[in-house]
Amino acid sequence: MNFKRVVIKVGSALVAPDGKGCSGKYLLSIARFITECHKRDKEVILVSSGSVAAGRQLIHHGSPNPSIAAKQAMASVGQMQMMANWQRFFDTPCSQLLITHGDLKDRRRFINIKNTLRMLLENNILPVVNENDTVATDELKVGDNDNLAALVAMVSDADCLFILSDVDGVFDSDPRSNSDAKLFSEINTIDDALYQMAGGTSNKIATGGMKTKIQAAEKATEHGIETYILNGSNSAVFDKLLLGENPGTRFVAKQSALKAKKHWLKHTLKSHGSIVIDEGAINALLNKGASLLASGIVEISGDFIKGESVSITAHCDSRVLAKGISQYSSQDLVKIKGKNSNDFDTILGYCPSKEIIHRDDLVLMEKAE
């Protein structure tokens, strides 16, 4: 498994296996695997369920099916315990990111999440992501951390997604009731027949099930992200992963993550404006694989906001050289074009990014993908 950046989703059944609080029963082997990934210069983002389960025994709710308010209270107290439980397994710092579907749908917040994850990884900090259950409403909730993990994999430009639960993978029938059920080691196509085999969840502290895992796999593989459903309660799974073996079910990506993103940038996103650049910036983009800096910008056209796609045009002959996602609005760019990034704070009063368009969010129009 030749991945460079992986999102690992850990389910409630692993974080709080008895539903009475956080446990290290299964997390130690997961933490060891993450540590080994770091030693091999692989970047890891953790999406962890378990905050509701961790706080369940501390909130009196009087029902086997707690209300949204009760679950939010459980998450509020349980989130602290869950983070402390993860941190104790690592010598390096962990960080906490609580997000909602609304954060991922909003262009500005989407870019902010991307930038935060990028900065954390650059500083060798383990991001631990969870849905912000304490404030999310039904309209804002992603609904389960399987799908949240797929969205995080997409926003972070990961090339691999591991969905860890207490099941070995996808079977042709329910292995709990059929001892002859066969495990699918590889799935190339996600269709209605596969969804029909997937049920919900029998775990009262969980929100997902095999169906949501397949939904997550479908989202991720469409964006070029290899996805695996694995049994995180079996420590041997992680030994096999490190040996390059597939110990669960692999969902094959339709194309590489890089190619999928370049295609999305080039053909799907509509340009909302144009940034005209000088010869130095042209050379940096075309020949050095650099990000676009403000110092090379000579002109701005169009009206766009942070997070929208723009064209990058050559000042000398008006060629469209590239397309990318701008970290700044057109109004801000008019003020900082031609300036050094060290001056952004003085001019704008803030500096969310030294790059105007990061190289990871940029595709060249004149080179083959």
SULQUIRA-V245267 format. One record per pair of residues at least 12 apart in sequence whose C-alpha atoms are under 10 Angstrom apart, sorted by the first residue. I is the first residue (numbers start at 0). GAP is how many residues later the second one is. If there is no record, write none. Layout:
i & gap
I & GAP
I & GAP
This chain:
i & gap
0 & 159
0 & 225
0 & 240
0 & 241
0 & 242
0 & 243
0 & 244
0 & 245
1 & 40
1 & 157
1 & 158
1 & 242
2 & 34
2 & 39
2 & 40
2 & 155
2 & 156
2 & 157
2 & 158
2 & 222
2 & 223
3 & 33
3 & 36
3 & 37
3 & 38
3 & 39
3 & 40
3 & 154
3 & 155
3 & 156
4 & 32
4 & 36
4 & 37
4 & 38
4 & 39
4 & 40
4 & 116
4 & 148
4 & 151
4 & 152
4 & 153
4 & 154
4 & 155
4 & 156
5 & 28
5 & 31
5 & 36
5 & 37
5 & 38
5 & 39
5 & 40
5 & 147
5 & 150
5 & 151
5 & 152
5 & 153
5 & 154
5 & 155
5 & 156
5 & 219
5 & 220
5 & 221
6 & 36
6 & 37
6 & 38
6 & 39
6 & 40
6 & 120
6 & 121
6 & 122
6 & 142
6 & 143
6 & 144
6 & 145
6 & 146
6 & 147
6 & 149
6 & 150
6 & 151
6 & 152
6 & 153
6 & 154
6 & 155
6 & 156
6 & 218
6 & 220
7 & 22
7 & 26
7 & 36
7 & 37
7 & 38
7 & 39
7 & 40
7 & 120
7 & 138
7 & 141
7 & 142
7 & 145
7 & 152
7 & 153
7 & 154
7 & 155
7 & 156
7 & 220
8 & 36
8 & 37
8 & 38
8 & 39
8 & 40
8 & 119
8 & 120
8 & 121
8 & 136
8 & 137
8 & 138
8 & 139
8 & 140
8 & 141
8 & 143
8 & 152
8 & 153
8 & 154
8 & 155
8 & 156
8 & 220
8 & 223
9 & 17
9 & 20
9 & 36
9 & 37
9 & 38
9 & 39
9 & 40
9 & 135
9 & 136
9 & 139
9 & 152
9 & 153
9 & 154
9 & 155
9 & 156
9 & 221
9 & 222
10 & 36
10 & 37
10 & 38
10 & 39
10 & 133
10 & 134
10 & 135
10 & 152
10 & 153
10 & 154
10 & 155
10 & 195
10 & 196
10 & 197
10 & 198
10 & 221
11 & 36
11 & 37
11 & 38
11 & 39
11 & 40
11 & 41
11 & 42
11 & 133
11 & 152
11 & 153
11 & 154
11 & 191
11 & 193
11 & 194
11 & 195
11 & 196
12 & 13
12 & 36
12 & 37
12 & 40
12 & 151
12 & 152
12 & 153
12 & 190
12 & 192
12 & 193
12 & 219
12 & 220
13 & 12
13 & 13
13 & 16
13 & 34
13 & 35
13 & 36
13 & 150
13 & 151
13 & 152
13 & 217
13 & 218
13 & 219
14 & 12
14 & 33
14 & 34
14 & 35
14 & 36
14 & 38
14 & 39
14 & 67
14 & 70
14 & 71
14 & 150
15 & 33
15 & 34
15 & 35
15 & 36
15 & 37
15 & 38
15 & 39
15 & 66
15 & 189
16 & 33
16 & 36
16 & 37
16 & 149
16 & 188
16 & 216
17 & 35
17 & 36
17 & 187
18 & 31
18 & 33
18 & 34
18 & 35
18 & 36
18 & 37
18 & 38
18 & 184
18 & 185
18 & 186
18 & 187
19 & 32
19 & 33
19 & 34
19 & 35
19 & 36
19 & 37
19 & 38
19 & 185
20 & 29
20 & 30
20 & 31
20 & 32
20 & 33
20 & 34
20 & 35
20 & 36
20 & 37
20 & 57
20 & 60
20 & 61
21 & 28
21 & 29
21 & 31
21 & 32
21 & 33
21 & 56
21 & 59
21 & 60
21 & 61
21 & 62
21 & 63
21 & 64
22 & 31
22 & 58
22 & 59
22 & 62
22 & 63
23 & 61
23 & 62
23 & 64
23 & 65
24 & 208
25 & 140
25 & 206
25 & 207
25 & 208
25 & 209
26 & 58
26 & 59
26 & 62
26 & 205
26 & 206
26 & 208
27 & 58
27 & 60
27 & 61
27 & 62
27 & 207
28 & 60
28 & 203
28 & 204
28 & 205
28 & 206
28 & 207
28 & 208
28 & 209
28 & 210
29 & 59
29 & 134
29 & 202
29 & 203
29 & 204
29 & 205
29 & 207
29 & 208
30 & 55
30 & 56
30 & 57
30 & 58
30 & 59
31 & 57
31 & 58
31 & 203
31 & 206
32 & 202
32 & 204
32 & 205
32 & 206
32 & 208
32 & 209
33 & 12
33 & 56
33 & 92
33 & 204
34 & 54
34 & 55
34 & 56
34 & 57
34 & 91
35 & 202
35 & 206
36 & 205
37 & 86
37 & 88
39 & 202
40 & 83
41 & 79
42 & 78
42 & 79
42 & 81
42 & 82
42 & 83
42 & 115
43 & 77
43 & 80
43 & 81
43 & 82
43 & 83
43 & 84
43 & 114
43 & 116
43 & 117
44 & 72
44 & 75
44 & 76
44 & 80
44 & 81
44 & 82
44 & 83
44 & 84
44 & 104
44 & 107
44 & 108
44 & 111
44 & 113
44 & 116
45 & 40
45 & 48
45 & 49
45 & 50
45 & 80
45 & 81
45 & 82
45 & 83
45 & 84
45 & 103
45 & 106
45 & 116
46 & 49
46 & 50
46 & 80
46 & 81
46 & 82
46 & 83
46 & 84
46 & 98
46 & 99
46 & 101
46 & 102
46 & 103
46 & 105
46 & 106
46 & 115
46 & 116
47 & 34
47 & 35
47 & 38
47 & 80
47 & 81
47 & 82
47 & 83
47 & 97
47 & 98
47 & 100
47 & 101
47 & 116
48 & 26
48 & 30
48 & 33
48 & 79
48 & 80
48 & 81
48 & 82
48 & 95
48 & 96
48 & 97
48 & 156
48 & 157
48 & 158
49 & 25
49 & 28
49 & 29
49 & 31
49 & 32
49 & 33
49 & 80
49 & 95
49 & 155
49 & 156
50 & 20
50 & 21
50 & 22
50 & 23
50 & 24
50 & 25
50 & 26
50 & 27
50 & 28
50 & 29
50 & 30
50 & 31
50 & 32
50 & 79
50 & 80
50 & 81
50 & 82
50 & 83
50 & 154
51 & 18
51 & 19
51 & 20
51 & 21
51 & 22
51 & 23
51 & 24
51 & 25
51 & 26
51 & 27
51 & 30
51 & 81
51 & 82
51 & 153
51 & 154
52 & 18
52 & 21
52 & 22
52 & 25
52 & 26
52 & 29
52 & 151
52 & 152
52 & 153
53 & 20
53 & 21
53 & 22
53 & 23
53 & 24
53 & 25
53 & 26
53 & 27
53 & 28
53 & 151
54 & 15
54 & 16
54 & 17
54 & 18
54 & 19
54 & 20
54 & 21
54 & 22
54 & 23
54 & 24
54 & 25
54 & 26
54 & 27
55 & 14
55 & 15
55 & 17
55 & 18
55 & 19
55 & 21
55 & 22
55 & 149
56 & 17
56 & 21
57 & 15
57 & 16
57 & 19
57 & 20
58 & 12
58 & 14
58 & 15
58 & 16
58 & 18
58 & 19
59 & 13
59 & 14
60 & 12
60 & 13
63 & 140
63 & 141
64 & 139
64 & 140
65 & 138
65 & 139
67 & 65
67 & 66
67 & 68
67 & 69
67 & 70
68 & 64
68 & 65
68 & 66
68 & 68
69 & 64
70 & 62
70 & 63
70 & 134
71 & 60
71 & 61
71 & 62
71 & 63
71 & 64
71 & 65
72 & 60
72 & 61
72 & 62
73 & 59
73 & 60
74 & 56
74 & 57
74 & 58
74 & 59
74 & 60
75 & 56
75 & 57
75 & 58
75 & 59
76 & 57
78 & 17
78 & 19
78 & 51
78 & 53
78 & 54
78 & 55
79 & 16
81 & 46
82 & 12
82 & 13
82 & 45
82 & 46
85 & 42
86 & 39
86 & 41
89 & 36
91 & 32
91 & 33
91 & 34
92 & 27
92 & 30
92 & 31
92 & 32
92 & 33
92 & 34
93 & 26
93 & 30
93 & 31
93 & 32
93 & 33
93 & 34
94 & 22
94 & 25
94 & 30
94 & 31
94 & 32
94 & 33
94 & 34
95 & 30
95 & 31
95 & 32
95 & 33
95 & 34
96 & 16
96 & 19
96 & 20
96 & 30
96 & 31
96 & 32
96 & 33
96 & 34
96 & 35
97 & 30
97 & 31
97 & 32
97 & 33
97 & 34
97 & 35
97 & 36
97 & 37
98 & 14
98 & 30
98 & 31
98 & 32
98 & 33
98 & 34
98 & 36
98 & 37
98 & 41
98 & 42
98 & 43
98 & 49
98 & 53
99 & 30
99 & 31
99 & 32
99 & 33
99 & 35
99 & 36
99 & 37
99 & 39
99 & 40
99 & 41
99 & 42
99 & 43
99 & 48
100 & 30
100 & 31
100 & 35
100 & 36
100 & 38
100 & 39
100 & 40
100 & 41
100 & 42
100 & 47
100 & 50
101 & 34
101 & 35
101 & 37
101 & 38
101 & 39
101 & 40
102 & 37
103 & 36
103 & 38
103 & 44
103 & 47
103 & 48
103 & 51
104 & 35
105 & 201
106 & 198
106 & 199
106 & 200
106 & 201
106 & 218
107 & 197
107 & 198
107 & 199
107 & 200
107 & 219
107 & 220
107 & 221
108 & 197
108 & 198
109 & 45
109 & 196
109 & 197
110 & 44
110 & 45
110 & 195
110 & 196
110 & 197
110 & 214
110 & 215
110 & 216
110 & 241
111 & 194
111 & 195
111 & 215
111 & 240
111 & 241
112 & 39
112 & 42
112 & 43
113 & 38
113 & 40
113 & 41
113 & 42
113 & 43
114 & 40
114 & 41
114 & 212
114 & 237
114 & 238
114 & 243
115 & 40
115 & 236
116 & 12
116 & 35
116 & 38
116 & 39
117 & 38
117 & 39
128 & 16
128 & 19
128 & 20
128 & 23
129 & 14
129 & 15
129 & 18
129 & 19
129 & 22
130 & 12
130 & 13
130 & 14
130 & 17
130 & 18
142 & 64
142 & 65
142 & 69
143 & 62
143 & 63
143 & 64
143 & 65
143 & 68
143 & 69
143 & 72
144 & 18
144 & 61
144 & 62
144 & 63
144 & 67
144 & 68
144 & 71
145 & 16
145 & 17
145 & 18
145 & 61
145 & 62
145 & 63
145 & 64
145 & 65
145 & 66
145 & 67
145 & 68
145 & 69
145 & 70
145 & 71
146 & 61
146 & 65
146 & 66
146 & 67
146 & 68
146 & 69
146 & 70
146 & 71
146 & 72
146 & 73
147 & 68
148 & 12
148 & 13
148 & 14
148 & 64
148 & 67
148 & 68
148 & 70
148 & 71
149 & 12
149 & 13
149 & 63
149 & 65
149 & 66
149 & 67
149 & 68
149 & 69
149 & 70
149 & 71
149 & 73
149 & 75
149 & 77
150 & 65
150 & 68
150 & 69
151 & 68
152 & 66
152 & 67
152 & 70
152 & 72
153 & 65
153 & 66
153 & 67
153 & 69
153 & 70
153 & 71
153 & 103
153 & 107
156 & 66
156 & 67
156 & 68
156 & 100
156 & 101
156 & 104
156 & 203
156 & 204
157 & 62
157 & 65
157 & 66
157 & 67
157 & 68
157 & 99
157 & 100
158 & 61
158 & 62
158 & 64
158 & 65
158 & 66
158 & 67
158 & 68
158 & 94
158 & 97
158 & 98
158 & 99
159 & 60
159 & 61
159 & 64
159 & 65
159 & 66
159 & 67
159 & 68
159 & 93
159 & 97
160 & 55
160 & 56
160 & 59
160 & 60
160 & 64
160 & 65
160 & 66
160 & 67
160 & 68
160 & 89
160 & 90
161 & 55
161 & 64
161 & 65
161 & 66
161 & 67
161 & 68
161 & 69
161 & 70
161 & 86
161 & 88
162 & 50
162 & 51
162 & 53
162 & 54
162 & 64
162 & 65
162 & 66
162 & 67
162 & 68
162 & 69
162 & 86
163 & 49
163 & 64
163 & 65
163 & 66
163 & 67
163 & 68
163 & 69
163 & 84
164 & 44
164 & 45
164 & 48
164 & 64
164 & 65
164 & 66
164 & 67
164 & 68
164 & 69
165 & 63
165 & 64
165 & 65
165 & 66
165 & 67
165 & 68
166 & 43
166 & 62
166 & 63
166 & 64
166 & 65
166 & 66
166 & 67
166 & 81
167 & 15
167 & 16
167 & 17
167 & 61
167 & 62
167 & 63
167 & 64
167 & 65
167 & 66
167 & 69
167 & 79
167 & 80
167 & 81
168 & 13
168 & 14
168 & 15
168 & 16
168 & 17
168 & 41
168 & 44
168 & 59
168 & 60
168 & 61
168 & 62
168 & 78
168 & 79
168 & 80
168 & 81
169 & 12
169 & 13
169 & 14
169 & 15
169 & 16
169 & 17
169 & 24
169 & 27
169 & 28
169 & 40
169 & 43
169 & 44
169 & 58
169 & 59
169 & 60
169 & 78
169 & 79
169 & 80
170 & 12
170 & 13
170 & 14
170 & 23
170 & 26
170 & 27
170 & 39
170 & 78
171 & 12
171 & 22
171 & 25
171 & 26
172 & 24
172 & 25
173 & 23
173 & 24
173 & 25
182 & 65
182 & 66
183 & 64
183 & 65
183 & 66
183 & 67
184 & 43
184 & 44
184 & 61
184 & 62
184 & 63
184 & 64
184 & 65
184 & 66
185 & 42
185 & 60
185 & 62
185 & 63
185 & 64
185 & 65
185 & 66
186 & 40
186 & 41
186 & 62
186 & 63
186 & 64
186 & 65
186 & 66
187 & 33
187 & 62
187 & 63
187 & 64
187 & 65
187 & 66
188 & 29
188 & 32
188 & 62
188 & 63
188 & 64
188 & 65
189 & 24
189 & 25
189 & 27
189 & 28
189 & 31
189 & 61
189 & 62
190 & 23
190 & 27
193 & 17
193 & 20
194 & 15
194 & 16
194 & 17
194 & 19
194 & 20
195 & 15
196 & 13
196 & 14
197 & 12
197 & 13
197 & 14
197 & 15
197 & 16
198 & 12
198 & 13
199 & 12
209 & 19
212 & 14
212 & 15
212 & 16
213 & 13
213 & 14
213 & 15
213 & 37
216 & 12
216 & 33
216 & 34
216 & 35
216 & 36
217 & 33
217 & 34
217 & 35
219 & 31
219 & 32
219 & 33
219 & 34
219 & 37
220 & 30
220 & 31
220 & 32
220 & 33
220 & 34
220 & 35
220 & 36
220 & 39
221 & 30
221 & 31
221 & 32
221 & 33
221 & 34
221 & 35
221 & 38
222 & 30
222 & 31
222 & 32
222 & 33
222 & 34
222 & 35
222 & 36
222 & 37
222 & 38
222 & 40
222 & 41
223 & 28
223 & 29
223 & 30
223 & 31
223 & 32
223 & 33
223 & 34
223 & 35
223 & 36
223 & 37
224 & 26
224 & 27
224 & 28
224 & 29
224 & 30
224 & 31
224 & 32
224 & 33
224 & 35
225 & 24
225 & 25
225 & 26
225 & 27
225 & 28
225 & 29
225 & 30
225 & 31
226 & 22
226 & 23
226 & 24
226 & 25
226 & 26
227 & 18
227 & 19
227 & 20
227 & 21
227 & 22
227 & 23
227 & 24
228 & 17
228 & 18
228 & 19
228 & 20
228 & 21
228 & 22
229 & 16
229 & 17
229 & 18
229 & 19
229 & 20
230 & 16
230 & 17
230 & 18
257 & 102
257 & 111
258 & 104
258 & 110
259 & 109
260 & 99
260 & 100
260 & 101
260 & 102
261 & 61
261 & 62
261 & 98
261 & 99
261 & 100
261 & 101
261 & 102
261 & 103
261 & 107
262 & 100
262 & 106
263 & 99
264 & 44
264 & 45
264 & 57
264 & 58
264 & 59
264 & 60
264 & 96
264 & 97
264 & 98
264 & 99
265 & 43
265 & 45
265 & 56
265 & 57
265 & 58
265 & 96
265 & 97
265 & 98
265 & 99
265 & 103
266 & 56
268 & 39
268 & 40
268 & 41
268 & 54
268 & 55
268 & 56
269 & 38
269 & 39
269 & 40
269 & 41
269 & 53
270 & 31
270 & 33
270 & 37
270 & 38
270 & 39
270 & 40
270 & 41
270 & 52
270 & 53
270 & 54
271 & 29
271 & 30
271 & 31
271 & 32
271 & 33
271 & 36
271 & 37
271 & 38
271 & 39
271 & 58
272 & 27
272 & 28
272 & 29
272 & 30
272 & 31
272 & 32
272 & 35
272 & 36
272 & 37
272 & 38
272 & 39
272 & 53
272 & 57
273 & 25
273 & 26
273 & 27
273 & 28
273 & 29
273 & 30
273 & 35
273 & 36
273 & 37
273 & 38
273 & 39
273 & 46
273 & 49
273 & 56
274 & 17
274 & 19
274 & 21
274 & 22
274 & 23
274 & 24
274 & 25
274 & 26
274 & 27
274 & 35
274 & 36
274 & 37
274 & 38
274 & 39
274 & 40
274 & 45
274 & 47
274 & 48
274 & 51
274 & 55
274 & 58
274 & 62
275 & 20
275 & 21
275 & 22
275 & 23
275 & 24
275 & 25
275 & 35
275 & 36
275 & 37
275 & 38
275 & 39
275 & 40
275 & 42
275 & 43
275 & 44
275 & 45
275 & 61
276 & 15
276 & 16
276 & 17
276 & 18
276 & 19
276 & 20
276 & 21
276 & 22
276 & 23
276 & 35
276 & 36
276 & 37
276 & 38
276 & 39
276 & 41
276 & 44
276 & 60
276 & 61
277 & 17
277 & 18
277 & 19
277 & 20
277 & 21
277 & 35
277 & 36
277 & 37
277 & 38
277 & 60
278 & 17
278 & 18
278 & 35
278 & 36
278 & 37
279 & 15
279 & 16
279 & 17
280 & 12
280 & 13
280 & 14
280 & 15
280 & 16
280 & 33
281 & 14
281 & 15
281 & 30
281 & 31
281 & 32
281 & 33
281 & 34
281 & 39
281 & 40
283 & 12
284 & 36
284 & 37
284 & 74
284 & 77
284 & 78
284 & 79
285 & 35
285 & 36
285 & 78
285 & 79
285 & 80
285 & 81
288 & 70
288 & 71
288 & 73
288 & 75
289 & 65
289 & 67
289 & 68
289 & 69
289 & 70
289 & 72
290 & 63
290 & 64
290 & 65
290 & 66
290 & 67
290 & 68
290 & 69
290 & 70
290 & 71
291 & 20
291 & 32
291 & 34
291 & 62
291 & 63
291 & 64
291 & 65
291 & 66
291 & 67
291 & 70
292 & 44
292 & 45
292 & 46
292 & 47
292 & 48
292 & 60
292 & 61
292 & 62
292 & 63
292 & 64
292 & 65
293 & 39
293 & 40
293 & 41
293 & 42
293 & 43
293 & 44
293 & 45
293 & 46
293 & 47
293 & 50
293 & 60
293 & 61
293 & 62
293 & 63
294 & 41
294 & 42
294 & 43
294 & 44
294 & 45
294 & 46
294 & 60
294 & 61
295 & 41
295 & 42
295 & 43
295 & 44
296 & 15
296 & 16
296 & 17
296 & 18
296 & 36
296 & 37
296 & 39
296 & 40
296 & 41
296 & 42
296 & 59
297 & 16
297 & 17
297 & 36
297 & 39
297 & 40
297 & 41
298 & 14
298 & 16
298 & 34
298 & 35
298 & 38
298 & 39
299 & 12
299 & 13
299 & 30
299 & 31
299 & 33
299 & 34
299 & 37
300 & 29
300 & 32
300 & 33
301 & 28
301 & 29
302 & 26
302 & 27
302 & 28
303 & 22
303 & 24
303 & 25
303 & 26
303 & 27
304 & 20
304 & 21
304 & 22
304 & 23
304 & 24
304 & 25
304 & 26
304 & 27
305 & 19
305 & 20
305 & 21
305 & 22
305 & 23
305 & 24
305 & 25
305 & 26
305 & 50
306 & 17
306 & 18
306 & 19
306 & 20
306 & 21
306 & 22
306 & 50
307 & 16
307 & 17
307 & 18
307 & 19
307 & 20
307 & 21
307 & 22
308 & 14
308 & 15
308 & 16
308 & 17
308 & 18
308 & 48
308 & 52
308 & 53
309 & 12
309 & 13
309 & 14
309 & 15
309 & 16
309 & 20
309 & 47
309 & 52
310 & 12
310 & 13
310 & 14
310 & 15
310 & 51
310 & 52
310 & 53
310 & 54
311 & 12
311 & 45
311 & 50
311 & 51
311 & 52
311 & 53
318 & 46
318 & 47
319 & 44
319 & 45
319 & 46
320 & 42
320 & 43
320 & 44
320 & 45
320 & 46
321 & 40
321 & 41
321 & 42
321 & 43
321 & 44
321 & 45
322 & 34
322 & 38
322 & 39
322 & 40
322 & 41
322 & 42
323 & 32
323 & 33
323 & 34
323 & 35
323 & 36
323 & 37
323 & 38
323 & 39
323 & 40
324 & 31
324 & 32
324 & 33
324 & 34
324 & 35
324 & 36
324 & 37
324 & 38
325 & 29
325 & 30
325 & 31
325 & 32
325 & 35
325 & 36
326 & 25
326 & 26
326 & 27
326 & 28
326 & 29
326 & 30
326 & 31
326 & 34
327 & 23
327 & 24
327 & 25
327 & 27
327 & 28
327 & 29
328 & 27
331 & 12
331 & 15
331 & 16
332 & 15
332 & 23
334 & 12
334 & 13
335 & 12
335 & 20
336 & 19
339 & 14
340 & 12
340 & 13
340 & 14
340 & 15
341 & 12
